[in-house]
Amino acid sequence: MLKIVTDSTCCLTQAEAEELGVIVLPMQYVVDGVRHDEKPQGENGDYEKLFSHAQEIATEPVYPAHFAEVFRQLLNEHDDVLCITMSGRLSGVYRAACDARDAVIAQTASEDLDAHLRLVDSRLTVAALEQCLRYARRLADENKSLEEIAQAVEQYRDEVRIAFAVPDMKPLRKSGRLGATHRSVMRLLDRWPVFSLDAGGIRSEGSGKGSAGAARALINLVESGAHEVIVSTFGASSESIARNIMIELRRRFPHTKVLVKDGGPVIASHIGTGAVSITWVATESLSH
């Protein structure tokens, strides 16, 4: 039996996680010294209101001890374990999972154990991480081995795209996730900066005028054969640009199913509430 472990930036609902057999470990966000576990998608309340009154917001990855506890339990039940985390270039969560794996293997003194526990840095987050989890489950249902699934997910992640637009550069600059070049990106009057993830890091993709222009700029990045499209919002103030994205998607991709999901407070704390992201899979053959 394959068990999949991930972090809460994947944006799965509780029901979706149970259906996929995914164990979701909570990241934490700290608002004015008060710690909150990130809950399943749709259960995090009005975090935009919470953030709007905050003086200080920070996040913390899943601790290595928490990963290690889950790994031990699953391995003791004779399960294979595949842990897929958000991008290691954006968070310490992948490093925490690696430290946990090393600790578990050292404590059991079993070389064979390493063959039953694999880690994958998705180089992605939010709905794009969700796509990797769903792909891994499809392969497991096809009775692929742990090694085959891990290698396939490492190929598949390069076909999953994610781009996002922000109404305000301050949260992203403060997060420290921008490289030196990107820190110079300006938030001009009525223009939304647009970014994508490239090999797990943030890349500038220009900007759009207003929410309608940002929506067009995002969709200009989407390849003609795109499918499995998910729009992620970050608070109620994302709804306007999300509507513009849906209108543009229906115009350009009339036969493509599109889902809208909440992106969650952890990522919102870094890119700002009111931001929006779009995720899609570029290669049809890899999704089936």
PyRosetta script that sets phi, psi and omega in degrees:
from pyrosetta import init, pose_from_sequence

init()
pose = pose_from_sequence("MLKIVTDSTCCLTQAEAEELGVIVLPMQYVVDGVRHDEKPQGENGDYEKLFSHAQEIATEPVYPAHFAEVFRQLLNEHDDVLCITMSGRLSGVYRAACDARDAVIAQTASEDLDAHLRLVDSRLTVAALEQCLRYARRLADENKSLEEIAQAVEQYRDEVRIAFAVPDMKPLRKSGRLGATHRSVMRLLDRWPVFSLDAGGIRSEGSGKGSAGAARALINLVESGAHEVIVSTFGASSESIARNIMIELRRRFPHTKVLVKDGGPVIASHIGTGAVSITWVATESLSH")
pose.set_psi(1, 128.4)
pose.set_omega(1, 177.0)
pose.set_phi(2, -93.2)
pose.set_psi(2, 128.8)
pose.set_omega(2, 172.4)
pose.set_phi(3, -110.7)
pose.set_psi(3, 134.9)
pose.set_omega(3, -179.3)
pose.set_phi(4, -107.8)
pose.set_psi(4, 132.5)
pose.set_omega(4, 179.9)
pose.set_phi(5, -119.1)
pose.set_psi(5, 139.5)
pose.set_omega(5, 178.8)
pose.set_phi(6, -149.8)
pose.set_psi(6, -177.4)
pose.set_omega(6, 176.9)
pose.set_phi(7, -107.5)
pose.set_psi(7, 166.8)
pose.set_omega(7, -169.5)
pose.set_phi(8, -74.2)
pose.set_psi(8, -5.3)
pose.set_omega(8, 175.7)
pose.set_phi(9, -72.5)
pose.set_psi(9, -3.7)
pose.set_omega(9, 179.4)
pose.set_phi(10, -69.2)
pose.set_psi(10, -18.8)
pose.set_omega(10, 175.0)
pose.set_phi(11, 67.7)
pose.set_psi(11, 25.4)
pose.set_omega(11, 173.6)
pose.set_phi(12, -77.3)
pose.set_psi(12, 144.9)
pose.set_omega(12, 169.0)
pose.set_phi(13, -74.5)
pose.set_psi(13, 166.8)
pose.set_omega(13, 177.4)
pose.set_phi(14, -61.0)
pose.set_psi(14, -41.8)
pose.set_omega(14, -180.0)
pose.set_phi(15, -64.6)
pose.set_psi(15, -40.9)
pose.set_omega(15, 179.4)
pose.set_phi(16, -65.2)
pose.set_psi(16, -41.5)
pose.set_omega(16, 179.2)
pose.set_phi(17, -62.2)
pose.set_psi(17, -43.2)
pose.set_omega(17, 179.3)
pose.set_phi(18, -65.1)
pose.set_psi(18, -41.3)
pose.set_omega(18, -179.7)
pose.set_phi(19, -63.3)
pose.set_psi(19, -37.3)
pose.set_omega(19, -178.0)
pose.set_phi(20, -86.6)
pose.set_psi(20, -7.4)
pose.set_omega(20, -176.3)
pose.set_phi(21, 67.1)
pose.set_psi(21, 37.6)
pose.set_omega(21, -177.9)
pose.set_phi(22, -106.5)
pose.set_psi(22, 130.5)
pose.set_omega(22, 174.9)
pose.set_phi(23, -95.0)
pose.set_psi(23, 117.6)
pose.set_omega(23, -175.8)
pose.set_phi(24, -104.3)
pose.set_psi(24, 118.0)
pose.set_omega(24, 179.2)
pose.set_phi(25, -96.2)
pose.set_psi(25, 133.3)
pose.set_omega(25, -172.5)
pose.set_phi(26, -76.0)
pose.set_psi(26, 131.4)
pose.set_omega(26, 163.0)
pose.set_phi(27, -75.7)
pose.set_psi(27, 168.3)
pose.set_omega(27, 178.8)
pose.set_phi(28, -122.7)
pose.set_psi(28, 145.8)
pose.set_omega(28, 168.9)
pose.set_phi(29, -123.9)
pose.set_psi(29, 140.1)
pose.set_omega(29, -172.8)
pose.set_phi(30, -116.7)
pose.set_psi(30, 117.1)
pose.set_omega(30, -177.4)
pose.set_phi(31, -114.1)
pose.set_psi(31, 112.0)
pose.set_omega(31, -178.6)
pose.set_phi(32, 49.9)
pose.set_psi(32, 44.6)
pose.set_omega(32, 175.7)
pose.set_phi(33, 85.1)
pose.set_psi(33, -6.3)
pose.set_omega(33, 179.7)
pose.set_phi(34, -98.3)
pose.set_psi(34, 124.9)
pose.set_omega(34, -177.4)
pose.set_phi(35, -87.6)
pose.set_psi(35, 140.2)
pose.set_omega(35, 176.9)
pose.set_phi(36, -132.3)
pose.set_psi(36, 133.3)
pose.set_omega(36, 170.1)
pose.set_phi(37, -77.9)
pose.set_psi(37, 134.2)
pose.set_omega(37, 173.4)
pose.set_phi(38, -71.8)
pose.set_psi(38, 125.5)
pose.set_omega(38, -176.1)
pose.set_phi(39, -95.2)
pose.set_psi(39, 174.0)
pose.set_omega(39, 177.2)
pose.set_phi(40, -58.0)
pose.set_psi(40, 158.4)
pose.set_omega(40, -178.5)
pose.set_phi(41, -53.1)
pose.set_psi(41, 132.5)
pose.set_omega(41, 179.4)
pose.set_phi(42, 89.3)
pose.set_psi(42, -2.1)
pose.set_omega(42, -176.8)
pose.set_phi(43, -118.7)
pose.set_psi(43, 14.3)
pose.set_omega(43, -175.2)
pose.set_phi(44, -97.5)
pose.set_psi(44, 6.9)
pose.set_omega(44, 175.8)
pose.set_phi(45, 65.4)
pose.set_psi(45, -161.8)
pose.set_omega(45, -177.9)
pose.set_phi(46, -88.8)
pose.set_psi(46, 74.8)
pose.set_omega(46, -178.5)
pose.set_phi(47, -70.5)
pose.set_psi(47, -22.7)
pose.set_omega(47, 176.4)
pose.set_phi(48, -63.2)
pose.set_psi(48, -43.0)
pose.set_omega(48, 177.6)
pose.set_phi(49, -64.5)
pose.set_psi(49, -41.6)
pose.set_omega(49, 178.4)
pose.set_phi(50, -59.9)
pose.set_psi(50, -45.5)
pose.set_omega(50, -178.3)
pose.set_phi(51, -67.7)
pose.set_psi(51, -33.6)
pose.set_omega(51, -174.2)
pose.set_phi(52, -65.1)
pose.set_psi(52, -23.3)
pose.set_omega(52, 179.7)
pose.set_phi(53, -102.3)
pose.set_psi(53, 3.8)
pose.set_omega(53, -173.4)
pose.set_phi(54, -86.3)
pose.set_psi(54, 145.4)
pose.set_omega(54, 172.8)
pose.set_phi(55, -91.2)
pose.set_psi(55, -32.2)
pose.set_omega(55, -176.7)
pose.set_phi(56, -143.4)
pose.set_psi(56, 129.2)
pose.set_omega(56, 178.0)
pose.set_phi(57, -128.8)
pose.set_psi(57, 132.7)
pose.set_omega(57, 177.7)
pose.set_phi(58, -141.7)
pose.set_psi(58, 166.9)
pose.set_omega(58, 176.8)
pose.set_phi(59, -131.9)
pose.set_psi(59, 158.1)
pose.set_omega(59, 176.9)
pose.set_phi(60, -136.4)
pose.set_psi(60, 139.0)
pose.set_omega(60, 178.9)
pose.set_phi(61, -74.6)
pose.set_psi(61, 172.6)
pose.set_omega(61, 172.4)
pose.set_phi(62, -60.8)
pose.set_psi(62, 135.3)
pose.set_omega(62, -179.1)
pose.set_phi(63, -73.5)
pose.set_psi(63, 147.9)
pose.set_omega(63, 176.5)
pose.set_phi(64, -54.2)
pose.set_psi(64, -38.1)
pose.set_omega(64, -179.1)
pose.set_phi(65, -62.5)
pose.set_psi(65, -34.3)
pose.set_omega(65, 178.8)
pose.set_phi(66, -69.8)
pose.set_psi(66, -44.9)
pose.set_omega(66, 174.6)
pose.set_phi(67, -58.1)
pose.set_psi(67, -46.7)
pose.set_omega(67, -176.1)
pose.set_phi(68, -61.1)
pose.set_psi(68, -40.6)
pose.set_omega(68, 178.8)
pose.set_phi(69, -60.4)
pose.set_psi(69, -44.9)
pose.set_omega(69, -179.4)
pose.set_phi(70, -68.7)
pose.set_psi(70, -43.4)
pose.set_omega(70, 179.0)
pose.set_phi(71, -58.0)
pose.set_psi(71, -46.1)
pose.set_omega(71, -179.0)
pose.set_phi(72, -60.9)
pose.set_psi(72, -46.2)
pose.set_omega(72, -178.3)
pose.set_phi(73, -59.5)
pose.set_psi(73, -47.4)
pose.set_omega(73, -177.5)
pose.set_phi(74, -67.9)
pose.set_psi(74, -41.8)
pose.set_omega(74, 179.9)
pose.set_phi(75, -68.1)
pose.set_psi(75, -35.1)
pose.set_omega(75, 176.4)
pose.set_phi(76, -65.1)
pose.set_psi(76, -25.5)
pose.set_omega(76, 176.7)
pose.set_phi(77, -87.7)
pose.set_psi(77, 8.5)
pose.set_omega(77, 176.3)
pose.set_phi(78, 66.3)
pose.set_psi(78, 33.0)
pose.set_omega(78, 174.6)
pose.set_phi(79, -94.4)
pose.set_psi(79, 151.1)
pose.set_omega(79, 164.5)
pose.set_phi(80, -82.0)
pose.set_psi(80, 144.3)
pose.set_omega(80, -175.4)
pose.set_phi(81, -125.5)
pose.set_psi(81, 126.0)
pose.set_omega(81, 173.7)
pose.set_phi(82, -117.9)
pose.set_psi(82, 117.9)
pose.set_omega(82, 179.7)
pose.set_phi(83, -106.7)
pose.set_psi(83, 120.5)
pose.set_omega(83, 179.5)
pose.set_phi(84, -119.7)
pose.set_psi(84, 119.9)
pose.set_omega(84, -176.5)
pose.set_phi(85, -115.3)
pose.set_psi(85, 169.9)
pose.set_omega(85, 172.9)
pose.set_phi(86, -65.5)
pose.set_psi(86, 170.3)
pose.set_omega(86, -174.6)
pose.set_phi(87, -53.1)
pose.set_psi(87, 129.1)
pose.set_omega(87, 176.8)
pose.set_phi(88, -69.4)
pose.set_psi(88, -14.9)
pose.set_omega(88, 176.7)
pose.set_phi(89, -84.0)
pose.set_psi(89, -12.0)
pose.set_omega(89, -179.1)
pose.set_phi(90, -109.5)
pose.set_psi(90, -15.2)
pose.set_omega(90, -174.7)
pose.set_phi(91, -154.1)
pose.set_psi(91, 158.8)
pose.set_omega(91, 175.6)
pose.set_phi(92, -86.2)
pose.set_psi(92, 8.8)
pose.set_omega(92, -173.3)
pose.set_phi(93, -68.8)
pose.set_psi(93, -37.0)
pose.set_omega(93, 178.3)
pose.set_phi(94, -66.0)
pose.set_psi(94, -42.0)
pose.set_omega(94, 178.1)
pose.set_phi(95, -62.1)
pose.set_psi(95, -38.2)
pose.set_omega(95, 178.1)
pose.set_phi(96, -63.1)
pose.set_psi(96, -40.6)
pose.set_omega(96, 178.4)
pose.set_phi(97, -65.5)
pose.set_psi(97, -39.5)
pose.set_omega(97, 177.9)
pose.set_phi(98, -63.9)
pose.set_psi(98, -43.0)
pose.set_omega(98, 178.3)
pose.set_phi(99, -62.5)
pose.set_psi(99, -39.0)
pose.set_omega(99, 179.1)
pose.set_phi(100, -65.6)
pose.set_psi(100, -43.6)
pose.set_omega(100, 177.7)
pose.set_phi(101, -58.8)
pose.set_psi(101, -47.3)
pose.set_omega(101, -179.0)
pose.set_phi(102, -61.1)
pose.set_psi(102, -39.1)
pose.set_omega(102, -179.9)
pose.set_phi(103, -66.6)
pose.set_psi(103, -42.3)
pose.set_omega(103, -179.2)
pose.set_phi(104, -65.5)
pose.set_psi(104, -43.5)
pose.set_omega(104, -179.9)
pose.set_phi(105, -65.4)
pose.set_psi(105, -41.3)
pose.set_omega(105, 179.6)
pose.set_phi(106, -64.8)
pose.set_psi(106, -39.4)
pose.set_omega(106, -177.5)
pose.set_phi(107, -71.0)
pose.set_psi(107, -32.0)
pose.set_omega(107, -179.4)
pose.set_phi(108, -88.1)
pose.set_psi(108, -18.2)
pose.set_omega(108, 180.0)
pose.set_phi(109, 53.5)
pose.set_psi(109, 40.9)
pose.set_omega(109, -179.2)
pose.set_phi(110, -125.5)
pose.set_psi(110, 115.2)
pose.set_omega(110, 176.5)
pose.set_phi(111, -66.4)
pose.set_psi(111, -30.2)
pose.set_omega(111, -178.7)
pose.set_phi(112, -64.9)
pose.set_psi(112, -28.4)
pose.set_omega(112, -177.7)
pose.set_phi(113, -60.9)
pose.set_psi(113, -35.0)
pose.set_omega(113, -178.5)
pose.set_phi(114, -60.8)
pose.set_psi(114, -28.0)
pose.set_omega(114, -179.5)
pose.set_phi(115, -74.2)
pose.set_psi(115, -12.0)
pose.set_omega(115, -178.0)
pose.set_phi(116, -108.6)
pose.set_psi(116, 6.1)
pose.set_omega(116, -178.4)
pose.set_phi(117, -138.0)
pose.set_psi(117, 114.2)
pose.set_omega(117, 179.5)
pose.set_phi(118, -124.4)
pose.set_psi(118, 143.9)
pose.set_omega(118, 178.4)
pose.set_phi(119, -116.9)
pose.set_psi(119, 141.7)
pose.set_omega(119, 176.3)
pose.set_phi(120, -132.4)
pose.set_psi(120, 126.9)
pose.set_omega(120, 169.8)
pose.set_phi(121, -83.9)
pose.set_psi(121, 113.1)
pose.set_omega(121, -176.4)
pose.set_phi(122, -68.0)
pose.set_psi(122, -22.1)
pose.set_omega(122, -172.8)
pose.set_phi(123, 62.1)
pose.set_psi(123, 18.5)
pose.set_omega(123, -175.2)
pose.set_phi(124, -136.6)
pose.set_psi(124, -174.2)
pose.set_omega(124, 173.1)
pose.set_phi(125, -163.0)
pose.set_psi(125, -178.3)
pose.set_omega(125, -174.8)
pose.set_phi(126, 39.2)
pose.set_psi(126, -130.0)
pose.set_omega(126, -171.7)
pose.set_phi(127, -62.5)
pose.set_psi(127, -26.9)
pose.set_omega(127, 178.6)
pose.set_phi(128, -68.7)
pose.set_psi(128, -36.9)
pose.set_omega(128, 173.4)
pose.set_phi(129, -65.0)
pose.set_psi(129, -40.5)
pose.set_omega(129, 176.6)
pose.set_phi(130, -56.9)
pose.set_psi(130, -41.6)
pose.set_omega(130, -180.0)
pose.set_phi(131, -61.0)
pose.set_psi(131, -39.5)
pose.set_omega(131, 178.2)
pose.set_phi(132, -64.6)
pose.set_psi(132, -39.2)
pose.set_omega(132, 178.6)
pose.set_phi(133, -64.5)
pose.set_psi(133, -42.9)
pose.set_omega(133, 180.0)
pose.set_phi(134, -65.6)
pose.set_psi(134, -38.3)
pose.set_omega(134, 178.6)
pose.set_phi(135, -65.1)
pose.set_psi(135, -42.9)
pose.set_omega(135, 178.0)
pose.set_phi(136, -60.4)
pose.set_psi(136, -41.0)
pose.set_omega(136, 179.7)
pose.set_phi(137, -65.9)
pose.set_psi(137, -40.0)
pose.set_omega(137, 178.2)
pose.set_phi(138, -59.8)
pose.set_psi(138, -42.0)
pose.set_omega(138, 179.5)
pose.set_phi(139, -67.1)
pose.set_psi(139, -38.4)
pose.set_omega(139, 177.5)
pose.set_phi(140, -63.3)
pose.set_psi(140, -38.4)
pose.set_omega(140, 178.4)
pose.set_phi(141, -67.5)
pose.set_psi(141, -19.2)
pose.set_omega(141, 175.5)
pose.set_phi(142, -91.6)
pose.set_psi(142, 9.8)
pose.set_omega(142, 177.1)
pose.set_phi(143, 65.1)
pose.set_psi(143, 29.9)
pose.set_omega(143, 173.2)
pose.set_phi(144, -71.7)
pose.set_psi(144, 153.5)
pose.set_omega(144, 179.4)
pose.set_phi(145, -76.5)
pose.set_psi(145, 164.5)
pose.set_omega(145, 178.5)
pose.set_phi(146, -57.3)
pose.set_psi(146, -45.3)
pose.set_omega(146, -179.5)
pose.set_phi(147, -63.2)
pose.set_psi(147, -43.1)
pose.set_omega(147, 179.1)
pose.set_phi(148, -62.3)
pose.set_psi(148, -41.4)
pose.set_omega(148, -178.6)
pose.set_phi(149, -66.8)
pose.set_psi(149, -45.9)
pose.set_omega(149, -179.1)
pose.set_phi(150, -60.2)
pose.set_psi(150, -44.3)
pose.set_omega(150, 179.6)
pose.set_phi(151, -66.1)
pose.set_psi(151, -39.0)
pose.set_omega(151, 179.7)
pose.set_phi(152, -66.1)
pose.set_psi(152, -40.2)
pose.set_omega(152, 178.4)
pose.set_phi(153, -64.8)
pose.set_psi(153, -36.6)
pose.set_omega(153, 177.8)
pose.set_phi(154, -65.9)
pose.set_psi(154, -27.1)
pose.set_omega(154, 173.0)
pose.set_phi(155, -80.3)
pose.set_psi(155, -42.9)
pose.set_omega(155, -175.9)
pose.set_phi(156, -62.9)
pose.set_psi(156, -35.7)
pose.set_omega(156, -176.8)
pose.set_phi(157, -59.0)
pose.set_psi(157, -26.6)
pose.set_omega(157, 179.6)
pose.set_phi(158, -76.2)
pose.set_psi(158, -12.2)
pose.set_omega(158, 178.3)
pose.set_phi(159, -100.3)
pose.set_psi(159, -5.6)
pose.set_omega(159, 178.1)
pose.set_phi(160, -95.7)
pose.set_psi(160, 126.3)
pose.set_omega(160, -176.6)
pose.set_phi(161, -110.7)
pose.set_psi(161, 148.3)
pose.set_omega(161, 172.9)
pose.set_phi(162, -144.9)
pose.set_psi(162, 132.4)
pose.set_omega(162, 176.5)
pose.set_phi(163, -134.6)
pose.set_psi(163, 154.1)
pose.set_omega(163, -177.8)
pose.set_phi(164, -147.7)
pose.set_psi(164, 155.7)
pose.set_omega(164, 178.0)
pose.set_phi(165, -125.4)
pose.set_psi(165, 143.7)
pose.set_omega(165, -177.5)
pose.set_phi(166, -125.7)
pose.set_psi(166, 139.4)
pose.set_omega(166, 178.1)
pose.set_phi(167, -81.2)
pose.set_psi(167, -15.5)
pose.set_omega(167, -174.8)
pose.set_phi(168, -146.9)
pose.set_psi(168, 127.8)
pose.set_omega(168, -177.5)
pose.set_phi(169, -80.6)
pose.set_psi(169, -14.1)
pose.set_omega(169, -173.4)
pose.set_phi(170, -58.0)
pose.set_psi(170, -49.2)
pose.set_omega(170, -179.1)
pose.set_phi(171, -61.2)
pose.set_psi(171, -39.1)
pose.set_omega(171, -177.9)
pose.set_phi(172, -69.1)
pose.set_psi(172, -40.8)
pose.set_omega(172, 176.2)
pose.set_phi(173, -63.4)
pose.set_psi(173, -44.0)
pose.set_omega(173, -178.0)
pose.set_phi(174, -65.1)
pose.set_psi(174, -28.6)
pose.set_omega(174, -177.0)
pose.set_phi(175, -66.0)
pose.set_psi(175, -23.3)
pose.set_omega(175, -177.5)
pose.set_phi(176, 79.3)
pose.set_psi(176, 7.0)
pose.set_omega(176, -177.7)
pose.set_phi(177, -86.1)
pose.set_psi(177, -8.9)
pose.set_omega(177, 178.5)
pose.set_phi(178, -88.4)
pose.set_psi(178, 139.0)
pose.set_omega(178, 173.4)
pose.set_phi(179, -73.7)
pose.set_psi(179, 174.7)
pose.set_omega(179, -177.0)
pose.set_phi(180, -59.0)
pose.set_psi(180, -39.8)
pose.set_omega(180, -179.8)
pose.set_phi(181, -64.7)
pose.set_psi(181, -46.4)
pose.set_omega(181, -175.4)
pose.set_phi(182, -71.6)
pose.set_psi(182, -22.2)
pose.set_omega(182, 178.9)
pose.set_phi(183, -64.4)
pose.set_psi(183, -18.1)
pose.set_omega(183, 179.6)
pose.set_phi(184, -84.1)
pose.set_psi(184, -6.8)
pose.set_omega(184, 179.2)
pose.set_phi(185, -62.5)
pose.set_psi(185, 127.3)
pose.set_omega(185, -176.6)
pose.set_phi(186, -97.0)
pose.set_psi(186, 147.3)
pose.set_omega(186, 170.2)
pose.set_phi(187, -94.2)
pose.set_psi(187, 93.9)
pose.set_omega(187, -179.1)
pose.set_phi(188, -78.9)
pose.set_psi(188, 161.9)
pose.set_omega(188, -177.7)
pose.set_phi(189, -54.2)
pose.set_psi(189, 121.1)
pose.set_omega(189, 175.9)
pose.set_phi(190, 61.2)
pose.set_psi(190, 23.5)
pose.set_omega(190, 175.3)
pose.set_phi(191, -120.3)
pose.set_psi(191, 135.8)
pose.set_omega(191, -179.6)
pose.set_phi(192, -101.9)
pose.set_psi(192, 118.8)
pose.set_omega(192, 172.6)
pose.set_phi(193, -63.8)
pose.set_psi(193, 141.9)
pose.set_omega(193, -178.7)
pose.set_phi(194, -120.6)
pose.set_psi(194, 135.9)
pose.set_omega(194, -178.2)
pose.set_phi(195, -134.0)
pose.set_psi(195, 163.2)
pose.set_omega(195, 170.3)
pose.set_phi(196, -133.9)
pose.set_psi(196, 169.5)
pose.set_omega(196, 171.8)
pose.set_phi(197, -99.0)
pose.set_psi(197, 129.9)
pose.set_omega(197, -179.5)
pose.set_phi(198, -127.0)
pose.set_psi(198, 111.7)
pose.set_omega(198, -177.1)
pose.set_phi(199, 53.3)
pose.set_psi(199, 34.4)
pose.set_omega(199, 175.9)
pose.set_phi(200, 92.5)
pose.set_psi(200, -11.4)
pose.set_omega(200, 179.7)
pose.set_phi(201, -107.7)
pose.set_psi(201, 168.6)
pose.set_omega(201, -175.0)
pose.set_phi(202, -90.7)
pose.set_psi(202, 131.3)
pose.set_omega(202, 178.6)
pose.set_phi(203, -123.8)
pose.set_psi(203, 134.7)
pose.set_omega(203, 178.3)
pose.set_phi(204, -73.5)
pose.set_psi(204, 137.1)
pose.set_omega(204, 179.9)
pose.set_phi(205, -123.6)
pose.set_psi(205, 21.1)
pose.set_omega(205, 179.1)
pose.set_phi(206, 96.7)
pose.set_psi(206, -146.5)
pose.set_omega(206, -177.3)
pose.set_phi(207, -158.5)
pose.set_psi(207, 170.7)
pose.set_omega(207, 176.6)
pose.set_phi(208, -136.3)
pose.set_psi(208, 148.6)
pose.set_omega(208, -179.2)
pose.set_phi(209, -81.8)
pose.set_psi(209, 118.0)
pose.set_omega(209, -178.8)
pose.set_phi(210, 65.8)
pose.set_psi(210, 179.8)
pose.set_omega(210, -178.4)
pose.set_phi(211, -66.8)
pose.set_psi(211, -34.2)
pose.set_omega(211, 179.0)
pose.set_phi(212, -67.0)
pose.set_psi(212, -42.2)
pose.set_omega(212, 178.4)
pose.set_phi(213, -67.4)
pose.set_psi(213, -37.9)
pose.set_omega(213, 177.3)
pose.set_phi(214, -64.6)
pose.set_psi(214, -39.3)
pose.set_omega(214, 177.2)
pose.set_phi(215, -60.5)
pose.set_psi(215, -45.2)
pose.set_omega(215, 178.8)
pose.set_phi(216, -64.0)
pose.set_psi(216, -41.1)
pose.set_omega(216, 179.8)
pose.set_phi(217, -62.1)
pose.set_psi(217, -39.4)
pose.set_omega(217, 177.2)
pose.set_phi(218, -64.5)
pose.set_psi(218, -46.5)
pose.set_omega(218, -174.8)
pose.set_phi(219, -73.3)
pose.set_psi(219, -22.0)
pose.set_omega(219, 173.8)
pose.set_phi(220, -64.5)
pose.set_psi(220, -19.3)
pose.set_omega(220, 178.8)
pose.set_phi(221, -82.7)
pose.set_psi(221, -14.8)
pose.set_omega(221, -173.1)
pose.set_phi(222, -83.7)
pose.set_psi(222, 125.0)
pose.set_omega(222, 180.0)
pose.set_phi(223, -67.3)
pose.set_psi(223, 158.1)
pose.set_omega(223, -175.4)
pose.set_phi(224, -62.6)
pose.set_psi(224, -31.4)
pose.set_omega(224, -178.5)
pose.set_phi(225, -93.0)
pose.set_psi(225, 17.2)
pose.set_omega(225, -175.5)
pose.set_phi(226, -63.6)
pose.set_psi(226, 147.9)
pose.set_omega(226, 177.3)
pose.set_phi(227, -152.1)
pose.set_psi(227, 177.3)
pose.set_omega(227, -177.4)
pose.set_phi(228, 52.0)
pose.set_psi(228, 53.9)
pose.set_omega(228, -174.8)
pose.set_phi(229, -87.3)
pose.set_psi(229, 132.7)
pose.set_omega(229, 177.2)
pose.set_phi(230, -131.2)
pose.set_psi(230, 128.5)
pose.set_omega(230, 174.1)
pose.set_phi(231, -100.4)
pose.set_psi(231, 126.0)
pose.set_omega(231, -179.5)
pose.set_phi(232, -109.9)
pose.set_psi(232, 126.9)
pose.set_omega(232, 177.3)
pose.set_phi(233, -103.0)
pose.set_psi(233, 160.3)
pose.set_omega(233, -178.4)
pose.set_phi(234, -133.4)
pose.set_psi(234, 78.3)
pose.set_omega(234, -177.8)
pose.set_phi(235, 96.4)
pose.set_psi(235, 164.2)
pose.set_omega(235, -176.2)
pose.set_phi(236, -62.3)
pose.set_psi(236, -28.6)
pose.set_omega(236, -179.0)
pose.set_phi(237, -71.6)
pose.set_psi(237, -5.4)
pose.set_omega(237, 173.8)
pose.set_phi(238, -82.1)
pose.set_psi(238, -10.1)
pose.set_omega(238, -170.0)
pose.set_phi(239, -63.6)
pose.set_psi(239, -35.0)
pose.set_omega(239, -178.4)
pose.set_phi(240, -63.7)
pose.set_psi(240, -50.5)
pose.set_omega(240, -179.8)
pose.set_phi(241, -69.1)
pose.set_psi(241, -32.1)
pose.set_omega(241, 177.2)
pose.set_phi(242, -62.1)
pose.set_psi(242, -40.6)
pose.set_omega(242, 176.9)
pose.set_phi(243, -62.3)
pose.set_psi(243, -42.5)
pose.set_omega(243, 178.4)
pose.set_phi(244, -62.8)
pose.set_psi(244, -38.7)
pose.set_omega(244, 177.8)
pose.set_phi(245, -64.2)
pose.set_psi(245, -43.9)
pose.set_omega(245, -179.9)
pose.set_phi(246, -62.1)
pose.set_psi(246, -41.0)
pose.set_omega(246, 178.1)
pose.set_phi(247, -61.7)
pose.set_psi(247, -45.1)
pose.set_omega(247, -178.6)
pose.set_phi(248, -69.3)
pose.set_psi(248, -37.7)
pose.set_omega(248, 178.0)
pose.set_phi(249, -63.6)
pose.set_psi(249, -43.4)
pose.set_omega(249, 179.3)
pose.set_phi(250, -62.8)
pose.set_psi(250, -33.6)
pose.set_omega(250, 179.8)
pose.set_phi(251, -71.4)
pose.set_psi(251, -43.1)
pose.set_omega(251, -174.8)
pose.set_phi(252, -88.9)
pose.set_psi(252, -31.5)
pose.set_omega(252, -177.0)
pose.set_phi(253, -128.7)
pose.set_psi(253, 67.7)
pose.set_omega(253, -171.9)
pose.set_phi(254, -62.7)
pose.set_psi(254, -21.0)
pose.set_omega(254, -176.2)
pose.set_phi(255, -104.4)
pose.set_psi(255, 5.9)
pose.set_omega(255, -177.7)
pose.set_phi(256, -94.9)
pose.set_psi(256, 128.0)
pose.set_omega(256, 176.4)
pose.set_phi(257, -73.9)
pose.set_psi(257, 133.5)
pose.set_omega(257, -178.4)
pose.set_phi(258, -126.3)
pose.set_psi(258, 131.3)
pose.set_omega(258, 175.4)
pose.set_phi(259, -106.4)
pose.set_psi(259, 150.9)
pose.set_omega(259, 173.9)
pose.set_phi(260, -120.6)
pose.set_psi(260, 126.5)
pose.set_omega(260, -178.2)
pose.set_phi(261, -136.9)
pose.set_psi(261, 158.1)
pose.set_omega(261, 175.7)
pose.set_phi(262, -78.7)
pose.set_psi(262, 135.8)
pose.set_omega(262, -177.1)
pose.set_phi(263, -83.4)
pose.set_psi(263, -15.3)
pose.set_omega(263, 174.1)
pose.set_phi(264, 92.5)
pose.set_psi(264, 158.0)
pose.set_omega(264, -173.6)
pose.set_phi(265, -70.4)
pose.set_psi(265, -30.3)
pose.set_omega(265, -176.9)
pose.set_phi(266, -64.7)
pose.set_psi(266, -51.6)
pose.set_omega(266, 178.8)
pose.set_phi(267, -68.9)
pose.set_psi(267, -36.4)
pose.set_omega(267, 178.0)
pose.set_phi(268, -59.2)
pose.set_psi(268, -34.0)
pose.set_omega(268, -178.9)
pose.set_phi(269, -66.4)
pose.set_psi(269, -21.7)
pose.set_omega(269, -178.4)
pose.set_phi(270, -97.8)
pose.set_psi(270, -33.8)
pose.set_omega(270, -178.5)
pose.set_phi(271, -106.5)
pose.set_psi(271, -7.9)
pose.set_omega(271, 176.1)
pose.set_phi(272, 95.4)
pose.set_psi(272, 140.3)
pose.set_omega(272, 172.1)
pose.set_phi(273, -67.1)
pose.set_psi(273, 149.5)
pose.set_omega(273, -173.3)
pose.set_phi(274, 93.7)
pose.set_psi(274, -15.4)
pose.set_omega(274, 176.0)
pose.set_phi(275, -73.5)
pose.set_psi(275, 167.9)
pose.set_omega(275, 178.6)
pose.set_phi(276, -148.3)
pose.set_psi(276, 147.6)
pose.set_omega(276, 175.5)
pose.set_phi(277, -129.4)
pose.set_psi(277, 157.4)
pose.set_omega(277, 175.7)
pose.set_phi(278, -131.3)
pose.set_psi(278, 133.6)
pose.set_omega(278, -179.2)
pose.set_phi(279, -121.3)
pose.set_psi(279, 141.6)
pose.set_omega(279, 175.9)
pose.set_phi(280, -152.7)
pose.set_psi(280, 162.1)
pose.set_omega(280, 175.8)
pose.set_phi(281, -105.6)
pose.set_psi(281, 130.3)
pose.set_omega(281, -171.1)
pose.set_phi(282, -87.0)
pose.set_psi(282, -28.1)
pose.set_omega(282, -172.9)
pose.set_phi(283, -117.5)
pose.set_psi(283, 113.0)
pose.set_omega(283, -177.4)
pose.set_phi(284, -58.6)
pose.set_psi(284, -39.9)
pose.set_omega(284, -172.6)
pose.set_phi(285, -64.0)
pose.set_psi(285, -28.4)
pose.set_omega(285, -176.8)
pose.set_phi(286, -81.3)
pose.set_psi(286, -13.6)
pose.set_omega(286, -175.4)
pose.set_phi(287, -90.7)
pose.set_psi(287, -5.6)
pose.set_omega(287, -176.9)
pose.set_phi(288, -128.6)
pose.dump_pdb("model.pdb")
